[in-house]
């Protein structure tokens, strides 16, 4: 298909752009939705259609679209200094100021921030830091990395394997051989009938310990975990889960990486998801919310325990890791402006308040629908999971694509949500600036879409 002046931008896109997490030939033939403008919680496509964005992009546009404050901060930084690297002790000022702010907000004491470009590369960086740390302590065999089924930790060669979703493994020869998975804390499918939360927590902690003992504690280096598993289904762990898990990890000297890429910077109504869930990590991954996705940026927050070992292991030589764009001054300027908005407008508190409204509205709208197996969430993070039967509990045949059908029907109603990959679940993660009226519209449109799909299934 030659591109001419008469070609639409959609034609140009489908001819030249290799899209992530997209069916290649389907997109090449049919194209997709071209978003061209955003303001607050609203997006417009290239044909002028308007949508409420219930996903804040990909769990990330926390302060909403079109914030002039961030645009002006980025423009001013580009005019003053567009770029300089951080290699060989070179430095720029905005990353230093941002690191200081982030360390000050951290849920537990942290020593340093290593900046990158995405949550994927940050979790990948942590694998290297963890291995370096274990080598420095004289533990050359302690290299295995644990994560959970349904967890999401990135898409690099290493982090795709940490991610506990089969779609990221198939065809890629993944996971790498040092990666292992344990169960997700997902009551709906993982808990035995009649099991209390305390019993479920104990079973999950015992499963983790059995895995560590089976592999050999001398070979297990670290455990990666999101406070709330986002892409895997918005899975909120039962009370006491993380304290129980941490007791196992400490007993076997396994480092804990809190992947705060989605939960960090306010999504749960706290600056970090580690705070309400009782997590005391050794390492913290941040991305998405640090700039509200206005500019790509990630961070690896490193505790003094880990930093001192790494630093002392190479007192004179250069530490052999980093990227061209590590500590990019423009990204850091966006981060500082974003944190100013979160603090000045009390948006973290607002996320908590709006989150309580979202959870209430979701339960009111979906609890009684026969097609719904569970409504769950925490803060401004919610999900509705669809099932073929509640009693007995049965999932839909995955070939029906029920979650994807509901998400597609939502789009027809002017709502952008997301069908999650591990089950028939749609997610909600709106910007913190969402109004109560917008939340009502989001939930109402999603319910209408679900009712329509349920009727189609009944007729089939």
N, C-alpha and C positions, 0 to 999 in steps of 0.2 A: 504494500500500500504506500505509494509515494505521498510525501507530505507536501502540500501546496498551500498557497495563501488561503485557499478555501477550506482547508482541513480544520476541524475543530480541535480545541486543546485536548479534548478526550481522545481524539484520534492520535494526536502526537504522543500522549501518555501511553496508550496501549501499544504503540509501535516501538517505543524506545525505553520505557522504564521497566526494570525488573523489580516487581513488587514483593515485599516480605509477606510471608504467611498468606499467600494468594495462590489459587489454582492457575498456573501459568497459561495454559491454552484457553481456559475459560475467559480469563481477563483479556488475552490477546484478541479473542473473537468478539467479546461483548463490551469490554471496558468496565469502568466502575463509576462511582460517585466522585465528582470533582469539587472539592470544597475550596472556595475562593475568598471567604471573608468570615470574621468572627467578632463577636462583641459580647462580653459577659458570659452567659451560658448558651448563646445562640450562634448558630452557624448558617451560612448561605452557600448553596452550590452554584455552579457556573450557569445554571438556568434560572436562577433567582428563587429557587425553593428554599424554605426556611425550616430549620430543625433545632429542637432542644437537644443539647449534648449531655446525656446522662452519664457519660464516661470520662468527661474532662480529657478528651483525646484518648490516651491510653493511661488512665489513672493519674494524670500528671499536670493538667493545666489548673492548678489549685487556685490561683488568684483570678481566674477567668481570662477570657480573650480580650485583646486590644488595650492592655494597660499602658497608657502613655508614659507612666513613670519608668517602666523598664525600658521602653523604646528610647527614651531620652538618656537614660544612664548608659545604654549600649552605644548610642550615637556619640555621646561625649567621650567615652573611653576609646572608641575607634579613632576619633579625631586626635586625641591626646597620644595614645599608643595603641596601635591595632594588635600588635603581637610582639612578644619576645619569649624565648624559651626559658626553661628552668634547669637546664643541664649545668654541670660543673659549677655549682653554687651561684649561678645567675638567678636573678629574682625580679619580680614586678610587684607593685604595691597592692593591687586589688586582691590577688589570691591570699596574700598574708593577712589582710583584714578579714576576708571571708573565713579563712581557717580559724582565726581567733573567735569569730562569731559562732561558728559551728561547734567548736570545742566547748564554748560557754553554754551552748544549748544541750549538749550531749546528756543522755539519761544516766550515764555513769562516767567516772573520770576517764578521759582519753588524753593522749599525749600529742599526737601528730595527725595531720590529714594529708593523704596522698591523693591528688586530684587526677581524674581521668575524663573520659568522654561519655561513658554509658554504664548502666548497672552491670551489663555483661562484662565489660573489661574490668570493672572494679572487683567483681567476684573472682574473675580470672587472676587479677593481681594478688588477691588474698591467697589463692592457692600457692603462688610463688613465694609470698611472704611466709606462709605457714611452713612450707618445705624448707626454706632457708633457716627459719627459726628452729625447726627440729634438727637440722644438720648442725647448727651452731651449738645445740645442747648435746651433741653426740648421740643422736637418735636416728641414724640413717634409715632404719626400717619403718619409722613412724610416719607414714606418708598417705595412708588411705583417708579419703574424704567421704563423710556421710551426709546424706540429705534425706528428704522424705518423698514418698510418692505424692503426686499432685503439686509438689513444690515447683516454683519457677525462679531460676537464678541466672538466666541468660542464654545466649545462643552462640558463644564462642565454642571452639572445639572442646574445651574442657567444661564450660558451664552448661552447654547443651546436655551433657551427661548428668551433671548435678540436678538439672531440671528433671523432675519426675513425671514427665509427660511423654508417652511413647511416640507421639508424632514428631518430636524433636530428635528421636534416635533412629527411626526407621530409614534405611537407605544411606545413613551417614557413618556406619560402623561405630556407633556410640552406644553406651558410655565408654569412656576410656577405662582401662582395667583396674585403676585404683579407686573407683567410685562404687559406693554401695548405698542402698536405699532401705529405709524403714517406713512403717505405716504412717499415714496422715491421721491427725486427730479428728476424723470426720465421723461424728456420731451416726449419721443417717445410714451409712453403709458399713462402717467398721466396728461399731459397738454391738455386743451380743444383746439379744432381746432381754429387757428387764435390767440391764446393767446400769448401775448408778454412775454419775460422773466420776466419783472417787475410784470406783472399780475400773472404769475405762482408763482413767489416768494411770492407775497402777499397771494395767495390762500394757499400755503403750510404753511406759518406762521400762517394764520388764522385757518387752520386745527389743527395745534399744540396747539394753544391757546384754541380752542374749546374742545380739548381732556383734557387739564389741568383743564379747568373750569368744564367740565363734571365729572371728577374724584374728583375734589376738590383740589385747590392749596395746602391746608394744608396737603394733602396726597401724593403729588408728590415730590420726592427727587432729581432725577437726570435724565439727558438725555444723552444717548451714541450715538456718531456719528463718522463714518469714514470721513475724508476729501473728499476722493473719494471712493465710495463704490466699493470694489474690487470683491469679489466672487459673489456679487449680480448682476454684469453686467458691471463693470467699469463705474459707473454712476458718471458723473461730474456735480456738481450742477451749476445752472445758477448764473451769477454774482449777488452779493448782497444777496444770500441765507443765508449764515451763519450770517452776521450782523442782518438780519431780525429775524432769529431764536433766536439769542442771546438776542435781545431786549425783546422777549416774556419770555425767561427763567429768565432773571434778574428781570423782573417785578413780577414774581411769586416765586422768590428765589429758583430756580431749578438749581442745579449744572450741569455744562457741562463737560462731559468726552470726550476728543478727542482720538479716537482709531487710533493711528498712527502706528499700527503693520505693515501694508503694506507700507504706505506713508512715514513713518519716516526714517531718515538717507539717504535721497537723491532721492527717487524714482521719485518725481515730478520735480527734478532739484533744489530743495531747501532742506535744512537739514530736515525740517518738512513740511508736507502738510498744517499745520495750517497757515504758513506764506503767501503763495499766495492767500489763500481762506478767509483770514480775520477772522480766528478763534482765540478767546481769552479764552482758556479753564481753568477750575479750576483744572483739573486732566488730565494726559496724559498717555496713554498706549503705551509701546514700546515692541518690540520683534524682530523677523525675522532679520531685517537689522542691529541690534545692534552688531551681530556677523557674519552677512552674513550666518547664519545657520550652521556655522562650529561646534558650541557647543550650545546646548539649553540654552537660557537665555531670560528673560523678565524683564521689569521694570515698576513700577508704579511711575510716577512723581507727587508729591503732592505739591500743592501751600501752601504758608505760611498761607493763610486764613483757609485752612482745617487742616494743620499740627498743628497750634497753638491750635485749639479747641481740637483735639485728644490728644495732649501732655498734655494740662492743665487738661483734664478730668481724667487722671490717673497719678498724679504726683509721686506716689511712687510704685504703683503696676505695674506688667508687663503687657504690651499690649498683649492680648491673640491671636496672629496670627503669623504664620510663617511656613516655610517648612524646612525639613532637608537640602535641597540644596539651601536655600535662601542665596544669596551673595556667591555663589561658587567661589573659587579663580581661578580655571581653566577656567570656563566660562568667568570670568571677564578678565583674561589674553587674551583670544580670542577676547573679545570686544575691549580691548585697541589696540591690533594689527590691528584689522579691522578698527578702527577709524583712526589709523595712515595711513593705505593705502588710505582710503577715502580722507584724508587731503593732504597727500604727493603727490598723483597722481591726485588731483583735480577731483575726480570721481563724486562728486556731480554736479559740473559744466558740466562735460562730459555727465552725465545723462540728463541734460537739453538740451545739444546740440544734442545728439543722439535721444532724445525724439522728438525734432522738425523734425528730419529726419524720424523717425518712423511714426509720424502722417501724414507727407506728403506722404510717400510711401503707407500707408494704404489707404488714400483717392484716390491716383492715381490708385491703383489696384482694389479697391472695389466699389467706388461710383457709377459706371455705371452698375454694375451687377444687373440684375432684382431680384435676390434672396436676395439682401442685403437691409435691411431696414435702417441701420444707421452704420456709422463709428464714433467712439468717443474715447476720451482719453485725457490724460494730462501727459506731461513728458514721461518717459519710461513706460507708462501704457496705453495700447490700447485695443480696442475691436471691433469686427465686429458682428453685430446682423443680423440674417437671418430671412426673413419673406416670407409668401406665396404670399402676394400681397402688393404693395406699395400704390396703389390707386384703391379702398379704402385700407387702412392699415389693414392687417390681419395677425395674427401669423400662423405659421404652426401648424397642429395637433401635440400635444406633443408626441403622440404615434409613429410618424415618426422618432423622435430622430435626427433631422437634424443637430443640433450643434454637437452631439456626432459622427455622421457619418462623418462630415467634419474633426473633430479632429482625428478620426481613419484613415481617408485617408491621413491626414498630416503625421501621423506616417509612413505610407507606403512610403512617399516622404522624409523621414529622418528628420522630423521636429516634435518636441514636443511642442504642444500648449495645451490648456485645454478648454473643453466644460463646460460652467458655468451652475449652476443648475436651475436658475430662468427663463431662456429663452434660445432660440436657438442662443447662443452667444459663440464665441471663443475669448480667451484673449491672450494678448502679454505683457510680463513683463520680458524682457531679462536682463542678467547681465549688469552692467554699463560699462564693458570692451568690450561690443559688438562693432564690427567694422561696418562701413557703408556697406561694402561688405556683411557681415553676415546679416545685416538687409535686404538688397536686396534679399538675398537667402531666409530668413525666410518669407518675405511677398510674394515672388514669389511662393514658395512651397505651402503656404496657399491658394493663389489664384487658383493655379492649382487644389488643392484638392476641393475647393468650386465649381469650374466649372464642375469638374467630378461628384460631388454629384448632382448639378443642372441638369445635363444631365440625370442622373439616375431617378430623380424625374419626369422629363418630359416624360420619357419612361414608367413610372409606370402607 
